[in-house]
Amino acid sequence: MPEITIKYKNKKTLEALIDFSKYFDFSVVLPNKKTVEKISYINGVEIILADKSIDISETENIFTGKNIISKDVRKTAWQRKK
């Protein structure tokens, strides 16, 4: 069965959709609050949200003792070209 996702701002919109579903033979399924979209896209690049299960201990030896300051990285590497 085909599915569609509708985003709305007003609660009355949801109530209207539920009423319409009785007459036009479709169902309204409310998502679980725990369900979070894990993948998003920014300028066509897929971004996967992190969770606590990821083990980053392997990267510890790369950054330890390098005296890397995040402020300096933001100034040099993350600047947009104008």
Buried (B, 14 or more C-beta within 10 A) or exposed (E): EEEEEEEEEEEEEEEEBEEEEEEEEEEEEEEEEEEEEEEEEEEEEEEEEEEEEEEEEEEEEEEEEEEEEEEEEEEEEEEEEE
